[in-house]
């Protein structure tokens, strides 16, 4: 298996470009309907050594404030984040990017001046300038891999609290999802407070197990990957992008 260094919920996120194609919207309509991009601060509160214990605790506590048990409550959270003001598309079904960004902002991990709305249906292949403002390379490690997350050996190379993951399941499935690792327990299991569709077709936001290194196949990563294949969209691929607080080789690493 690869390492990081390189009841099923229904897929939630597509990219902005794909969303426009599916909904019949034009590029002009998108430009007119979205908030202006925010100007980020010049530096991130994350140090090259990674998150402090206080930041790790703050991220976990902040994430719990976004939990919602059903579609009505989750949609209310989406509208509180306000990533598509006044739009019927501001729902729990496509809020993964704004949700992850808002949790990071609430914990003080990324600058408050970053717009959570700018992360709506984000595609890292086309939004590098925004990502550089949120996750500056002076204090974050950037990793891109074509290895599906379900093939990663998490015993050998575990995820860390604060890691931001953009999961592609694109060469086989019509699905992308952005989330932040909000907790890693003593057993090495990784969790995220994120949005997802439950077997009863209700949407929810709560803490979900992503993987258990001692039980390959358990967790949300594997449930997502088991979704039946859908129609392919040009440019889809497998793999993931990861932005990790701290620089590989920095003091204390």
N, C-alpha and C positions, 0 to 999 in steps of 0.2 A: 504494500500500500504506500501511497505517497505521503509526504509530510507537508505541513503548512508552508514551509519555506518554498517552495515553488508557488365505520367511522373515519377517512382521509380528508384533510382540508382542501378546498378548491384553490387553485392558483389565484393570487391576488394582484400582483403588479406586472405591468408591462411598461415599456418606455414611453416617453412623450410622443416620439415619432410614430410608434405603433398605435398608441391610443388615438392619435389624430386620424390614422388610416382606418381604424375600426369604427370611429364615431363619425367620420365624414367631415371633420372639422378641417379648416385650412390653417396654414402657418400664420396667416394674418389674424385669424380668430384667436389663436393661441397667444399671439403677441399682445392682442388687445385685452384678453381676458385674464392675464396673469399679473400679479404684483411685480413691480420693478425689482430687479435684483439688488440685494443689499450690498453695501461695501463693508467688507470684513475689516476687523482690526488687523494691524500689521503683524501681530504675534499671537500665539496661542498660549493659554495658561498651562499647557502640558510642557514639561521639561524634557530634555533629551534622555533623561533617565527613566521616563515613563510616569505612570500615575503614582501618587503618594497614597498611603493608607487612607487618609482623609478623603481624597478624591474617589477612591474605590467605594468607600462607604457612602459618600454623597451621591454617586451614580446609582447605587442600589436603592437608596431611600427615594431619590427623585423618580426613579422608574415606577415605583409603586403608586405614585399619584396619578398614573395614566390608566390604571386597570379599569376595565369595564366588562360586565358579565354578559351583555347581550347587544344586539344590533342597535337598539335605541340609545343605550348608554355609550356604546363605542362611537356612534355617529355624533353624539354630543361632544365627545372628546375631539373628534375630527374638526368640528366647528369651533371648538375652543382654540385649537391650534390655528384655525382660520387660514388655511393654505389655498383655498379657492373661494374667496368671499362671494356669497350670493349665488354660487353655482350648485346645481343639482348633483354635480360630480364630486362634491366635497363629502365623501362618505367613508365609512370604515373599511370599504373594500379596496381602496387604492391609496391609503394614507401611510404606507410603510416608511417612505422616505421622510416626510415631514415629522412623523412620530419619532423616528430615531434621532433626527436632528434636534427636535424639541427636548427630548430626554437629555441629550448631551449638553444642550444650552442650560437647562434647568440645573444640571449638576455642576455647571461652570467648567466643563471640559473643553467646549469650543466657545468662541466669543459670542456674546449676546447679540452683537450686530449682524451675525449671520442670519439670513432669512430662512426660516423653516420651510416656507412656501417654495423656495428655490429648489428644494429636494423632492418636489412632487414629480413622480415618474422619472426620476433622474436616470440618465444613462452615462456612466463614467467615460465612455468612449468619446462623448461629445461635450462634457461639462468639466473638463480638467481645470479650468481657471477657478471655478467655484470650489472644487475639491482642494485645490492648493490653498485657498483662503481658509477653509475649514480645518484642513489637516496639513499644515505646512511641513515641508520636507525637513526643515531644521529640527523638528521635534516629533515627527511621526515617520514610521517606516511604512513604505508602500510595497505591497506584494500583489502580483498578478499571476494567476495560475489557470491553466486549462484543465487541471485535474478536478473532477467533480468532488464536492465536499464529502459525498458518501464513500469516496475511495481514499480519503485521507486517514492515515494512521494516527489517531488522536492520543494514543498511548505514547508515541514517539514525539509528537509535536502538538501540544494542546493549544487551544485558543486561550486568550487572556481577557480579564475584565477590562472593558474599554475598547476592545477590538471592534472595528466597524466592518461588517461583511456585506458585500453585494454579491448575491448568489445567482449565477446564471444556470438555468437548466435548459439552455436554448437549442442545442442541436437536436434534442429529442422532444422537449416539452415547451409549451408556450408559457413561460414563467420567469420572472425575475423578482427578487425581494431584497430589500435593504434592512438591516437590523444592527443593533449594538449589543455586544455581550455585556449584560448587566450584572452577572454573578457567575463565579466559578467556585464550586464547593470543595471541601477537603478531599473528596474522592475524584476530583478532576472533571466532574460533570459541568458542562457549560449551559447557562440559561440566558434567555432574553425575554424582556417584556416587549411583546410585539403583537401585531394584529393578525388574525387568522380566521378562517371559516370553520365552524364546528360541524360535526356530523349531523346535527339537527338543523343545519343551514343558517343558524344564527352566527353573526360575527361577534368576536370577543377580542379584548386586549388583556392579556395577563402573562404571568411568567410561565414560559414553556421550556421544557428540557429540549436542548438541541441535539445533544449526543451524550452517551455514557461510554467512556473509553474502555470499560470492562464488559460492555454489552453492545457490540456493534449491531446496528440495526434499530436500536431504540432511539427515539427522539424525532423532533420536527424535521430535521434535515432529511431523514430517511423517508418519513411519511410524504413529504413534498415530492421526493424523487420517484415515488411509486405511483404518482398520478398518471392516468392513461395519456398516451401521446396525443397531441393536438396538431392542427395545421401549422406548418413552419412559417416563420416570417424571415425575410432576408436579413442576414447578419446575425442570426441567433447562434449561440454557442454554449458549450458546457464550461464549467469552471467557476472562478470567483475572483473578486478583487477584495483586498484586505488592507485596512489602514490601522496601524498599531501604534498606540501612544509610546513614545520612546524610540531611540535610534539603536539599531543593532550594533553592538560593540561599544556603546556608551558606558561610562563609569557605572558600576553597580549591576551591569547586565551579565 
